[in-house]
Amino acid sequence: MLRYLDADFEVLRAGNFVRCAVTGEAILLRNLRYWSVDRQEAYVDASAANKALDQAKANGEGF
């Protein structure tokens, strides 16, 4: 389990990977580059991050 911060993340519970909030794909912590601080979600790549942002906007979440 991680806490996503502005430019880093904090490991709250030890593990090797997190799951992408969009695709469900496993992301090794050493490869984690994309996440949302507001939604506390990880994304496998920029495309998945943009898809999540578009969905959040469609749901009326403020950005």
Short mmCIF file of the C-alpha atoms (twelve columns), coordinates in Angstrom:
data_MODEL
# 
_entry.id   MODEL 
# 
loop_
_atom_site.group_PDB 
_atom_site.id 
_atom_site.type_symbol 
_atom_site.label_atom_id 
_atom_site.label_alt_id 
_atom_site.label_comp_id 
_atom_site.label_asym_id 
_atom_site.label_seq_id 
_atom_site.Cartn_x 
_atom_site.Cartn_y 
_atom_site.Cartn_z 
_atom_site.pdbx_PDB_model_num 
ATOM 1  C CA . MET A 1  0.000   0.000  0.000   1 
ATOM 2  C CA . LEU A 2  1.294   3.439  -0.929  1 
ATOM 3  C CA . ARG A 3  0.520   7.042  -0.138  1 
ATOM 4  C CA . TYR A 4  0.951   9.082  -3.313  1 
ATOM 5  C CA . LEU A 5  2.619   12.446 -2.760  1 
ATOM 6  C CA . ASP A 6  3.332   15.345 -5.142  1 
ATOM 7  C CA . ALA A 7  6.713   14.145 -6.397  1 
ATOM 8  C CA . ASP A 8  7.149   10.827 -4.604  1 
ATOM 9  C CA . PHE A 9  5.262   8.101  -2.832  1 
ATOM 10 C CA . GLU A 10 5.481   6.629  0.644   1 
ATOM 11 C CA . VAL A 11 5.345   2.877  1.218   1 
ATOM 12 C CA . LEU A 12 2.756   2.157  3.925   1 
ATOM 13 C CA . ARG A 13 2.739   -1.629 3.543   1 
ATOM 14 C CA . ALA A 14 5.615   -3.520 1.927   1 
ATOM 15 C CA . GLY A 15 5.102   -5.049 -1.496  1 
ATOM 16 C CA . ASN A 16 6.622   -5.268 -4.959  1 
ATOM 17 C CA . PHE A 17 3.871   -3.739 -7.089  1 
ATOM 18 C CA . VAL A 18 0.624   -1.784 -7.257  1 
ATOM 19 C CA . ARG A 19 -2.259  -2.171 -9.704  1 
ATOM 20 C CA . CYS A 20 -3.179  0.387  -12.328 1 
ATOM 21 C CA . ALA A 21 -6.529  1.958  -11.457 1 
ATOM 22 C CA . VAL A 22 -7.545  1.936  -15.136 1 
ATOM 23 C CA . THR A 23 -6.199  -1.325 -16.565 1 
ATOM 24 C CA . GLY A 24 -5.637  -3.458 -13.465 1 
ATOM 25 C CA . GLU A 25 -2.123  -4.190 -14.721 1 
ATOM 26 C CA . ALA A 26 0.582   -4.788 -12.107 1 
ATOM 27 C CA . ILE A 27 3.165   -1.980 -11.914 1 
ATOM 28 C CA . LEU A 28 6.474   -2.756 -10.235 1 
ATOM 29 C CA . LEU A 29 7.308   -0.020 -7.736  1 
ATOM 30 C CA . ARG A 30 10.616  0.644  -9.486  1 
ATOM 31 C CA . ASN A 31 8.636   1.398  -12.690 1 
ATOM 32 C CA . LEU A 32 5.889   3.526  -11.108 1 
ATOM 33 C CA . ARG A 33 5.877   6.963  -12.781 1 
ATOM 34 C CA . TYR A 34 2.221   8.030  -12.979 1 
ATOM 35 C CA . TRP A 35 -0.287  8.537  -10.161 1 
ATOM 36 C CA . SER A 36 -2.944  10.887 -8.833  1 
ATOM 37 C CA . VAL A 37 -2.377  12.534 -5.475  1 
ATOM 38 C CA . ASP A 38 -6.045  13.602 -5.319  1 
ATOM 39 C CA . ARG A 39 -7.478  10.150 -6.063  1 
ATOM 40 C CA . GLN A 40 -4.560  8.137  -4.581  1 
ATOM 41 C CA . GLU A 41 -4.415  5.939  -7.693  1 
ATOM 42 C CA . ALA A 42 -1.547  4.546  -9.741  1 
ATOM 43 C CA . TYR A 43 -1.440  4.345  -13.553 1 
ATOM 44 C CA . VAL A 44 0.611   2.096  -15.797 1 
ATOM 45 C CA . ASP A 45 1.363   4.864  -18.326 1 
ATOM 46 C CA . ALA A 46 0.446   8.389  -19.446 1 
ATOM 47 C CA . SER A 47 -2.436  7.118  -21.553 1 
ATOM 48 C CA . ALA A 48 -4.044  5.430  -18.547 1 
ATOM 49 C CA . ALA A 49 -3.483  8.559  -16.432 1 
ATOM 50 C CA . ASN A 50 -5.191  10.720 -19.078 1 
ATOM 51 C CA . LYS A 51 -8.092  8.282  -19.312 1 
ATOM 52 C CA . ALA A 52 -8.567  8.477  -15.536 1 
ATOM 53 C CA . LEU A 53 -8.422  12.290 -15.663 1 
ATOM 54 C CA . ASP A 54 -11.021 12.384 -18.455 1 
ATOM 55 C CA . GLN A 55 -13.281 10.081 -16.435 1 
ATOM 56 C CA . ALA A 56 -12.870 12.210 -13.307 1 
ATOM 57 C CA . LYS A 57 -13.830 15.325 -15.288 1 
ATOM 58 C CA . ALA A 58 -16.859 13.514 -16.723 1 
ATOM 59 C CA . ASN A 59 -17.883 12.632 -13.164 1 
ATOM 60 C CA . GLY A 60 -17.666 16.275 -12.123 1 
ATOM 61 C CA . GLU A 61 -14.547 15.980 -9.979  1 
ATOM 62 C CA . GLY A 62 -12.826 19.358 -9.688  1 
ATOM 63 C CA . PHE A 63 -9.492  19.909 -11.443 1 
# 
